[in-house]
């Protein structure tokens, strides 16, 4: 039985990847950072299915801090994984402008600590590093594995460093260390401070009367948005490849935030312009105008391609956030029609 260690297991990708690996018969050991308030809601269902008190339990979670080399070494020695998926990071681009130093430490030095510890141990382990399309920055689309990195944020810079740290360990020490350059990928499990989830959650709050406006920043930013559940399959395939390598994972379609607004509000026959206002504090100091991935290499070598399209993704996320308010799409549409009448908006 293969054993996989997942850092950042409590995140969106960590939860979907855990489900995938368990389905494939893996023993999964997740790593989270200790906090006063546990952030495990995305994996709580796995705790219910797998009793950690059972010594044969296939899913366990352990505390580990990527700032602490000794805790990294301890978990590697105890669990002895066959594969490591390093998904842990400070993953919000906007926040990285405020917390630049800690972003660089977690996102860049954290991967170095893991890889260098593996090197010192002489461990025969396959390592996956979660890289990001934000590394491309101002490089014009489409972006592939040969596109220059021109990052525009502390987050993007931190990911470029981690990318090269991973590649260096592969070339210098012969380690099986691969990068997955994932373009934006969303789901109902996306963090609340990411723009796609902020939009779909805010629509449900508009309908329930909790808010009357949605405040956003740059609406012209163009992104290649996919579904996290599809992307974790690519992550797994990267470590099943015969040789370590780097892969762009993307849908090869790109949409602006305005288009995301139009699609999600449009499901309920609402015009987003009636509910959205621009707030200057959400405008980033430096912006990446357009990201569009070329995933030809992943398609050819890994046999991977995305299944969920943009419209389906929008519907999925809105439906899930409406469900949190006890609403179906049909009921939400009825409420939306009443709001339009109340506001004097043309039907």
TORKOL-4160 file (C-alpha; in steps of 0.2 Angstrom, whole numbers, padded with zeros to 4 digits, m for minus):
347
<pt num="1" X="0000" Y="0000" Z="0000"/>
<pt num="2" X="0007" Y="0017" Z="m0005"/>
<pt num="3" X="0008" Y="0030" Z="0008"/>
<pt num="4" X="0006" Y="0049" Z="0004"/>
<pt num="5" X="0010" Y="0064" Z="0015"/>
<pt num="6" X="0000" Y="0080" Z="0010"/>
<pt num="7" X="0004" Y="0096" Z="0018"/>
<pt num="8" X="m0010" Y="0109" Z="0018"/>
<pt num="9" X="m0022" Y="0095" Z="0019"/>
<pt num="10" X="m0036" Y="0106" Z="0026"/>
<pt num="11" X="m0036" Y="0117" Z="0010"/>
<pt num="12" X="m0047" Y="0115" Z="m0005"/>
<pt num="13" X="m0034" Y="0105" Z="m0015"/>
<pt num="14" X="m0029" Y="0095" Z="0000"/>
<pt num="15" X="m0047" Y="0089" Z="0003"/>
<pt num="16" X="m0050" Y="0084" Z="m0015"/>
<pt num="17" X="m0033" Y="0075" Z="m0016"/>
<pt num="18" X="m0036" Y="0066" Z="0000"/>
<pt num="19" X="m0052" Y="0059" Z="m0007"/>
<pt num="20" X="m0044" Y="0054" Z="m0023"/>
<pt num="21" X="m0029" Y="0045" Z="m0015"/>
<pt num="22" X="m0040" Y="0036" Z="m0003"/>
<pt num="23" X="m0051" Y="0030" Z="m0018"/>
<pt num="24" X="m0035" Y="0023" Z="m0026"/>
<pt num="25" X="m0030" Y="0013" Z="m0010"/>
<pt num="26" X="m0017" Y="0025" Z="m0002"/>
<pt num="27" X="m0014" Y="0027" Z="0016"/>
<pt num="28" X="m0015" Y="0046" Z="0018"/>
<pt num="29" X="m0006" Y="0056" Z="0031"/>
<pt num="30" X="m0011" Y="0075" Z="0031"/>
<pt num="31" X="m0002" Y="0089" Z="0039"/>
<pt num="32" X="m0010" Y="0105" Z="0046"/>
<pt num="33" X="m0002" Y="0119" Z="0055"/>
<pt num="34" X="m0008" Y="0121" Z="0073"/>
<pt num="35" X="m0020" Y="0135" Z="0076"/>
<pt num="36" X="m0031" Y="0140" Z="0091"/>
<pt num="37" X="m0046" Y="0137" Z="0079"/>
<pt num="38" X="m0045" Y="0121" Z="0069"/>
<pt num="39" X="m0048" Y="0124" Z="0050"/>
<pt num="40" X="m0053" Y="0106" Z="0045"/>
<pt num="41" X="m0071" Y="0108" Z="0039"/>
<pt num="42" X="m0066" Y="0103" Z="0022"/>
<pt num="43" X="m0060" Y="0086" Z="0028"/>
<pt num="44" X="m0071" Y="0083" Z="0043"/>
<pt num="45" X="m0081" Y="0070" Z="0033"/>
<pt num="46" X="m0065" Y="0060" Z="0031"/>
<pt num="47" X="m0063" Y="0060" Z="0050"/>
<pt num="48" X="m0080" Y="0052" Z="0051"/>
<pt num="49" X="m0076" Y="0039" Z="0038"/>
<pt num="50" X="m0059" Y="0035" Z="0046"/>
<pt num="51" X="m0057" Y="0032" Z="0064"/>
<pt num="52" X="m0039" Y="0038" Z="0069"/>
<pt num="53" X="m0040" Y="0027" Z="0085"/>
<pt num="54" X="m0039" Y="0012" Z="0073"/>
<pt num="55" X="m0021" Y="0008" Z="0070"/>
<pt num="56" X="m0026" Y="0002" Z="0053"/>
<pt num="57" X="m0034" Y="0019" Z="0049"/>
<pt num="58" X="m0030" Y="0025" Z="0031"/>
<pt num="59" X="m0032" Y="0044" Z="0035"/>
<pt num="60" X="m0024" Y="0053" Z="0049"/>
<pt num="61" X="m0019" Y="0071" Z="0052"/>
<pt num="62" X="m0004" Y="0078" Z="0061"/>
<pt num="63" X="0002" Y="0095" Z="0066"/>
<pt num="64" X="0018" Y="0101" Z="0058"/>
<pt num="65" X="0025" Y="0118" Z="0055"/>
<pt num="66" X="0035" Y="0121" Z="0039"/>
<pt num="67" X="0045" Y="0134" Z="0048"/>
<pt num="68" X="0052" Y="0120" Z="0060"/>
<pt num="69" X="0064" Y="0108" Z="0052"/>
<pt num="70" X="0064" Y="0096" Z="0067"/>
<pt num="71" X="0045" Y="0094" Z="0065"/>
<pt num="72" X="0047" Y="0090" Z="0047"/>
<pt num="73" X="0060" Y="0077" Z="0050"/>
<pt num="74" X="0050" Y="0069" Z="0063"/>
<pt num="75" X="0035" Y="0067" Z="0053"/>
<pt num="76" X="0045" Y="0060" Z="0038"/>
<pt num="77" X="0054" Y="0047" Z="0049"/>
<pt num="78" X="0038" Y="0042" Z="0058"/>
<pt num="79" X="0027" Y="0040" Z="0043"/>
<pt num="80" X="0040" Y="0036" Z="0029"/>
<pt num="81" X="0029" Y="0042" Z="0014"/>
<pt num="82" X="0031" Y="0036" Z="m0004"/>
<pt num="83" X="0025" Y="0052" Z="m0010"/>
<pt num="84" X="0024" Y="0070" Z="m0004"/>
<pt num="85" X="0012" Y="0083" Z="m0010"/>
<pt num="86" X="0017" Y="0100" Z="m0004"/>
<pt num="87" X="0001" Y="0110" Z="m0005"/>
<pt num="88" X="0004" Y="0121" Z="0011"/>
<pt num="89" X="0006" Y="0139" Z="0007"/>
<pt num="90" X="0000" Y="0157" Z="0010"/>
<pt num="91" X="m0010" Y="0156" Z="m0005"/>
<pt num="92" X="m0019" Y="0173" Z="m0007"/>
<pt num="93" X="m0010" Y="0185" Z="m0019"/>
<pt num="94" X="m0018" Y="0201" Z="m0012"/>
<pt num="95" X="m0013" Y="0197" Z="0006"/>
<pt num="96" X="0005" Y="0193" Z="0001"/>
<pt num="97" X="0007" Y="0212" Z="m0002"/>
<pt num="98" X="0003" Y="0214" Z="0017"/>
<pt num="99" X="0012" Y="0199" Z="0023"/>
<pt num="100" X="0027" Y="0198" Z="0011"/>
<pt num="101" X="0040" Y="0191" Z="0023"/>
<pt num="102" X="0029" Y="0177" Z="0030"/>
<pt num="103" X="0023" Y="0173" Z="0013"/>
<pt num="104" X="0041" Y="0171" Z="0007"/>
<pt num="105" X="0046" Y="0160" Z="0022"/>
<pt num="106" X="0031" Y="0148" Z="0021"/>
<pt num="107" X="0030" Y="0147" Z="0002"/>
<pt num="108" X="0049" Y="0147" Z="m0002"/>
<pt num="109" X="0059" Y="0141" Z="0013"/>
<pt num="110" X="0046" Y="0129" Z="0018"/>
<pt num="111" X="0048" Y="0118" Z="0002"/>
<pt num="112" X="0067" Y="0120" Z="0004"/>
<pt num="113" X="0066" Y="0113" Z="0022"/>
<pt num="114" X="0056" Y="0098" Z="0016"/>
<pt num="115" X="0068" Y="0094" Z="0001"/>
<pt num="116" X="0084" Y="0097" Z="0010"/>
<pt num="117" X="0078" Y="0086" Z="0024"/>
<pt num="118" X="0074" Y="0072" Z="0012"/>
<pt num="119" X="0091" Y="0074" Z="0004"/>
<pt num="120" X="0100" Y="0073" Z="0021"/>
<pt num="121" X="0089" Y="0057" Z="0025"/>
<pt num="122" X="0093" Y="0049" Z="0008"/>
<pt num="123" X="0074" Y="0045" Z="0007"/>
<pt num="124" X="0068" Y="0038" Z="m0009"/>
<pt num="125" X="0052" Y="0049" Z="m0010"/>
<pt num="126" X="0043" Y="0057" Z="m0024"/>
<pt num="127" X="0040" Y="0075" Z="m0021"/>
<pt num="128" X="0027" Y="0087" Z="m0029"/>
<pt num="129" X="0028" Y="0106" Z="m0027"/>
<pt num="130" X="0012" Y="0116" Z="m0029"/>
<pt num="131" X="0018" Y="0130" Z="m0041"/>
<pt num="132" X="0006" Y="0144" Z="m0048"/>
<pt num="133" X="0002" Y="0153" Z="m0064"/>
<pt num="134" X="0005" Y="0169" Z="m0054"/>
<pt num="135" X="0023" Y="0166" Z="m0058"/>
<pt num="136" X="0021" Y="0171" Z="m0076"/>
<pt num="137" X="0015" Y="0188" Z="m0071"/>
<pt num="138" X="0017" Y="0200" Z="m0085"/>
<pt num="139" X="0022" Y="0187" Z="m0098"/>
<pt num="140" X="0009" Y="0188" Z="m0112"/>
<pt num="141" X="m0003" Y="0173" Z="m0114"/>
<pt num="142" X="m0004" Y="0159" Z="m0118"/>
<pt num="143" X="0009" Y="0153" Z="m0105"/>
<pt num="144" X="0017" Y="0136" Z="m0105"/>
<pt num="145" X="0032" Y="0127" Z="m0097"/>
<pt num="146" X="0044" Y="0138" Z="m0107"/>
<pt num="147" X="0036" Y="0155" Z="m0104"/>
<pt num="148" X="0048" Y="0167" Z="m0094"/>
<pt num="149" X="0042" Y="0171" Z="m0076"/>
<pt num="150" X="0038" Y="0189" Z="m0073"/>
<pt num="151" X="0029" Y="0189" Z="m0056"/>
<pt num="152" X="0020" Y="0204" Z="m0050"/>
<pt num="153" X="0017" Y="0200" Z="m0031"/>
<pt num="154" X="0027" Y="0193" Z="m0016"/>
<pt num="155" X="0016" Y="0178" Z="m0018"/>
<pt num="156" X="0021" Y="0175" Z="m0036"/>
<pt num="157" X="0040" Y="0178" Z="m0032"/>
<pt num="158" X="0039" Y="0166" Z="m0018"/>
<pt num="159" X="0032" Y="0153" Z="m0029"/>
<pt num="160" X="0046" Y="0156" Z="m0042"/>
<pt num="161" X="0058" Y="0153" Z="m0029"/>
<pt num="162" X="0050" Y="0137" Z="m0023"/>
<pt num="163" X="0049" Y="0131" Z="m0042"/>
<pt num="164" X="0068" Y="0133" Z="m0044"/>
<pt num="165" X="0072" Y="0126" Z="m0027"/>
<pt num="166" X="0062" Y="0110" Z="m0032"/>
<pt num="167" X="0071" Y="0110" Z="m0049"/>
<pt num="168" X="0088" Y="0112" Z="m0042"/>
<pt num="169" X="0085" Y="0097" Z="m0030"/>
<pt num="170" X="0080" Y="0087" Z="m0045"/>
<pt num="171" X="0095" Y="0092" Z="m0056"/>
<pt num="172" X="0109" Y="0093" Z="m0042"/>
<pt num="173" X="0104" Y="0078" Z="m0032"/>
<pt num="174" X="0094" Y="0067" Z="m0043"/>
<pt num="175" X="0078" Y="0068" Z="m0033"/>
<pt num="176" X="0061" Y="0064" Z="m0040"/>
<pt num="177" X="0055" Y="0082" Z="m0038"/>
<pt num="178" X="0041" Y="0089" Z="m0049"/>
<pt num="179" X="0032" Y="0105" Z="m0051"/>
<pt num="180" X="0014" Y="0107" Z="m0055"/>
<pt num="181" X="0011" Y="0125" Z="m0062"/>
<pt num="182" X="m0008" Y="0126" Z="m0059"/>
<pt num="183" X="m0018" Y="0140" Z="m0066"/>
<pt num="184" X="m0033" Y="0146" Z="m0056"/>
<pt num="185" X="m0044" Y="0132" Z="m0050"/>
<pt num="186" X="m0060" Y="0134" Z="m0040"/>
<pt num="187" X="m0074" Y="0124" Z="m0031"/>
<pt num="188" X="m0087" Y="0126" Z="m0018"/>
<pt num="189" X="m0073" Y="0122" Z="m0006"/>
<pt num="190" X="m0063" Y="0138" Z="m0011"/>
<pt num="191" X="m0058" Y="0150" Z="0003"/>
<pt num="192" X="m0070" Y="0164" Z="0006"/>
<pt num="193" X="m0057" Y="0178" Z="0002"/>
<pt num="194" X="m0054" Y="0172" Z="m0016"/>
<pt num="195" X="m0064" Y="0182" Z="m0029"/>
<pt num="196" X="m0074" Y="0168" Z="m0036"/>
<pt num="197" X="m0080" Y="0161" Z="m0020"/>
<pt num="198" X="m0083" Y="0179" Z="m0013"/>
<pt num="199" X="m0095" Y="0182" Z="m0028"/>
<pt num="200" X="m0105" Y="0166" Z="m0026"/>
<pt num="201" X="m0106" Y="0168" Z="m0007"/>
<pt num="202" X="m0111" Y="0186" Z="m0009"/>
<pt num="203" X="m0125" Y="0182" Z="m0021"/>
<pt num="204" X="m0133" Y="0171" Z="m0008"/>
<pt num="205" X="m0130" Y="0184" Z="0005"/>
<pt num="206" X="m0139" Y="0197" Z="m0006"/>
<pt num="207" X="m0154" Y="0186" Z="m0008"/>
<pt num="208" X="m0155" Y="0183" Z="0011"/>
<pt num="209" X="m0154" Y="0202" Z="0015"/>
<pt num="210" X="m0137" Y="0200" Z="0024"/>
<pt num="211" X="m0129" Y="0213" Z="0012"/>
<pt num="212" X="m0135" Y="0225" Z="m0001"/>
<pt num="213" X="m0119" Y="0227" Z="m0011"/>
<pt num="214" X="m0104" Y="0217" Z="m0016"/>
<pt num="215" X="m0088" Y="0227" Z="m0016"/>
<pt num="216" X="m0074" Y="0221" Z="m0028"/>
<pt num="217" X="m0057" Y="0227" Z="m0035"/>
<pt num="218" X="m0051" Y="0226" Z="m0053"/>
<pt num="219" X="m0064" Y="0217" Z="m0064"/>
<pt num="220" X="m0054" Y="0217" Z="m0080"/>
<pt num="221" X="m0042" Y="0204" Z="m0074"/>
<pt num="222" X="m0043" Y="0188" Z="m0085"/>
<pt num="223" X="m0040" Y="0171" Z="m0078"/>
<pt num="224" X="m0040" Y="0153" Z="m0084"/>
<pt num="225" X="m0052" Y="0145" Z="m0071"/>
<pt num="226" X="m0054" Y="0126" Z="m0069"/>
<pt num="227" X="m0061" Y="0115" Z="m0056"/>
<pt num="228" X="m0050" Y="0109" Z="m0041"/>
<pt num="229" X="m0057" Y="0091" Z="m0042"/>
<pt num="230" X="m0050" Y="0090" Z="m0060"/>
<pt num="231" X="m0034" Y="0097" Z="m0055"/>
<pt num="232" X="m0029" Y="0086" Z="m0041"/>
<pt num="233" X="m0030" Y="0071" Z="m0054"/>
<pt num="234" X="m0017" Y="0080" Z="m0063"/>
<pt num="235" X="m0007" Y="0082" Z="m0047"/>
<pt num="236" X="m0007" Y="0064" Z="m0044"/>
<pt num="237" X="m0003" Y="0060" Z="m0062"/>
<pt num="238" X="0013" Y="0071" Z="m0061"/>
<pt num="239" X="0020" Y="0059" Z="m0048"/>
<pt num="240" X="0015" Y="0044" Z="m0057"/>
<pt num="241" X="0025" Y="0049" Z="m0072"/>
<pt num="242" X="0041" Y="0039" Z="m0076"/>
<pt num="243" X="0052" Y="0054" Z="m0074"/>
<pt num="244" X="0051" Y="0070" Z="m0063"/>
<pt num="245" X="0046" Y="0085" Z="m0073"/>
<pt num="246" X="0036" Y="0101" Z="m0073"/>
<pt num="247" X="0019" Y="0103" Z="m0080"/>
<pt num="248" X="0007" Y="0117" Z="m0084"/>
<pt num="249" X="m0011" Y="0112" Z="m0078"/>
<pt num="250" X="m0025" Y="0123" Z="m0086"/>
<pt num="251" X="m0041" Y="0123" Z="m0095"/>
<pt num="252" X="m0034" Y="0134" Z="m0110"/>
<pt num="253" X="m0049" Y="0145" Z="m0108"/>
<pt num="254" X="m0049" Y="0163" Z="m0100"/>
<pt num="255" X="m0062" Y="0174" Z="m0093"/>
<pt num="256" X="m0063" Y="0191" Z="m0085"/>
<pt num="257" X="m0070" Y="0194" Z="m0067"/>
<pt num="258" X="m0084" Y="0203" Z="m0076"/>
<pt num="259" X="m0088" Y="0188" Z="m0086"/>
<pt num="260" X="m0088" Y="0177" Z="m0070"/>
<pt num="261" X="m0100" Y="0190" Z="m0063"/>
<pt num="262" X="m0111" Y="0190" Z="m0078"/>
<pt num="263" X="m0112" Y="0171" Z="m0078"/>
<pt num="264" X="m0116" Y="0169" Z="m0060"/>
<pt num="265" X="m0128" Y="0183" Z="m0058"/>
<pt num="266" X="m0136" Y="0178" Z="m0074"/>
<pt num="267" X="m0141" Y="0161" Z="m0068"/>
<pt num="268" X="m0154" Y="0170" Z="m0057"/>
<pt num="269" X="m0158" Y="0182" Z="m0071"/>
<pt num="270" X="m0149" Y="0197" Z="m0061"/>
<pt num="271" X="m0138" Y="0210" Z="m0069"/>
<pt num="272" X="m0122" Y="0211" Z="m0058"/>
<pt num="273" X="m0120" Y="0229" Z="m0062"/>
<pt num="274" X="m0135" Y="0233" Z="m0050"/>
<pt num="275" X="m0126" Y="0225" Z="m0036"/>
<pt num="276" X="m0107" Y="0227" Z="m0038"/>
<pt num="277" X="m0097" Y="0242" Z="m0033"/>
<pt num="278" X="m0078" Y="0245" Z="m0035"/>
<pt num="279" X="m0068" Y="0248" Z="m0019"/>
<pt num="280" X="m0051" Y="0255" Z="m0021"/>
<pt num="281" X="m0044" Y="0245" Z="m0006"/>
<pt num="282" X="m0046" Y="0229" Z="m0016"/>
<pt num="283" X="m0035" Y="0236" Z="m0031"/>
<pt num="284" X="m0018" Y="0227" Z="m0029"/>
<pt num="285" X="m0002" Y="0238" Z="m0030"/>
<pt num="286" X="0003" Y="0228" Z="m0045"/>
<pt num="287" X="m0009" Y="0217" Z="m0056"/>
<pt num="288" X="m0007" Y="0203" Z="m0068"/>
<pt num="289" X="m0019" Y="0207" Z="m0082"/>
<pt num="290" X="m0021" Y="0190" Z="m0091"/>
<pt num="291" X="m0017" Y="0172" Z="m0088"/>
<pt num="292" X="m0021" Y="0158" Z="m0100"/>
<pt num="293" X="m0012" Y="0141" Z="m0099"/>
<pt num="294" X="m0006" Y="0130" Z="m0113"/>
<pt num="295" X="m0008" Y="0112" Z="m0105"/>
<pt num="296" X="m0002" Y="0103" Z="m0121"/>
<pt num="297" X="0012" Y="0094" Z="m0112"/>
<pt num="298" X="0001" Y="0088" Z="m0098"/>
<pt num="299" X="m0012" Y="0082" Z="m0111"/>
<pt num="300" X="0002" Y="0073" Z="m0121"/>
<pt num="301" X="0012" Y="0065" Z="m0108"/>
<pt num="302" X="0000" Y="0063" Z="m0093"/>
<pt num="303" X="m0015" Y="0060" Z="m0103"/>
<pt num="304" X="m0024" Y="0073" Z="m0093"/>
<pt num="305" X="m0038" Y="0085" Z="m0098"/>
<pt num="306" X="m0051" Y="0095" Z="m0088"/>
<pt num="307" X="m0069" Y="0090" Z="m0088"/>
<pt num="308" X="m0078" Y="0104" Z="m0079"/>
<pt num="309" X="m0081" Y="0119" Z="m0091"/>
<pt num="310" X="m0083" Y="0138" Z="m0085"/>
<pt num="311" X="m0102" Y="0138" Z="m0085"/>
<pt num="312" X="m0103" Y="0122" Z="m0076"/>
<pt num="313" X="m0090" Y="0128" Z="m0063"/>
<pt num="314" X="m0100" Y="0144" Z="m0060"/>
<pt num="315" X="m0116" Y="0135" Z="m0058"/>
<pt num="316" X="m0108" Y="0122" Z="m0046"/>
<pt num="317" X="m0101" Y="0136" Z="m0035"/>
<pt num="318" X="m0117" Y="0146" Z="m0034"/>
<pt num="319" X="m0128" Y="0131" Z="m0031"/>
<pt num="320" X="m0117" Y="0126" Z="m0016"/>
<pt num="321" X="m0117" Y="0143" Z="m0008"/>
<pt num="322" X="m0136" Y="0145" Z="m0010"/>
<pt num="323" X="m0138" Y="0128" Z="m0002"/>
<pt num="324" X="m0129" Y="0134" Z="0013"/>
<pt num="325" X="m0143" Y="0146" Z="0015"/>
<pt num="326" X="m0156" Y="0133" Z="0012"/>
<pt num="327" X="m0160" Y="0139" Z="m0005"/>
<pt num="328" X="m0162" Y="0129" Z="m0022"/>
<pt num="329" X="m0158" Y="0138" Z="m0039"/>
<pt num="330" X="m0177" Y="0138" Z="m0042"/>
<pt num="331" X="m0181" Y="0146" Z="m0025"/>
<pt num="332" X="m0166" Y="0159" Z="m0027"/>
<pt num="333" X="m0173" Y="0164" Z="m0044"/>
<pt num="334" X="m0190" Y="0168" Z="m0036"/>
<pt num="335" X="m0182" Y="0178" Z="m0022"/>
<pt num="336" X="m0171" Y="0187" Z="m0036"/>
<pt num="337" X="m0187" Y="0192" Z="m0046"/>
<pt num="338" X="m0194" Y="0200" Z="m0030"/>
<pt num="339" X="m0179" Y="0209" Z="m0026"/>
<pt num="340" X="m0179" Y="0216" Z="m0044"/>
<pt num="341" X="m0197" Y="0222" Z="m0042"/>
<pt num="342" X="m0193" Y="0230" Z="m0025"/>
<pt num="343" X="m0178" Y="0239" Z="m0032"/>
<pt num="344" X="m0188" Y="0245" Z="m0047"/>
<pt num="345" X="m0176" Y="0235" Z="m0059"/>
<pt num="346" X="m0183" Y="0230" Z="m0076"/>
<pt num="347" X="m0189" Y="0212" Z="m0077"/>
